[in-house]
Amino acid sequence: MLNNLDDEKIVLEIRELVAGIDSIKNDVNIYCDLMKQIFLSGSNKN
């Protein structure tokens, strides 16, 4: 019984980590899109 509780805790922790990774990936994608737009808008000025 105790092992099952430990396993469930581990599964929940892994799920929380994966959700955190997805959030970070989303933030990185937003940042990359912003940098791309800034770069492209700056290259039109030359």
DOBA-823236 format. One line per field, with one value per residue (C-alpha): residue in three letters; residue number from 1; z, x, y. Coordinates in steps of 0.05 Angstrom, whole numbers, m for minus. Layout:
N
resn	[ALA ...] .
resi	[NUM ...] .
w	[Z ...] .
u	[X ...] .
v	[Y ...] .
***
This chain:
46
resn	[MET LEU ASN ASN LEU ASP ASP GLU LYS ILE VAL LEU GLU ILE ARG GLU LEU VAL ALA GLY ILE ASP SER ILE LYS ASN ASP VAL ASN ILE TYR CYS ASP LEU MET LYS GLN ILE PHE LEU SER GLY SER ASN LYS ASN] .
resi	[1 2 3 4 5 6 7 8 9 10 11 12 13 14 15 16 17 18 19 20 21 22 23 24 25 26 27 28 29 30 31 32 33 34 35 36 37 38 39 40 41 42 43 44 45 46] .
w	[0 17 m49 m87 m51 m66 m139 m143 m113 m164 m221 m196 m190 m261 m287 m253 m283 m352 m344 m323 m384 m430 m398 m407 m480 m492 m461 m503 m567 m550 m537 m602 m642 m610 m625 m697 m706 m676 m721 m783 m768 m757 m821 m862 m837 m874] .
u	[0 55 91 27 23 96 85 24 65 120 69 38 107 125 59 72 142 116 63 119 160 101 93 167 164 106 144 205 163 132 201 229 171 181 256 241 192 241 297 254 226 297 323 272 302 368] .
v	[0 48 35 52 119 133 115 161 219 207 206 272 304 283 310 377 379 365 420 467 448 462 530 546 522 569 627 612 609 677 706 678 705 773 773 752 809 859 834 836 905 931 901 941 1007 998] .
***
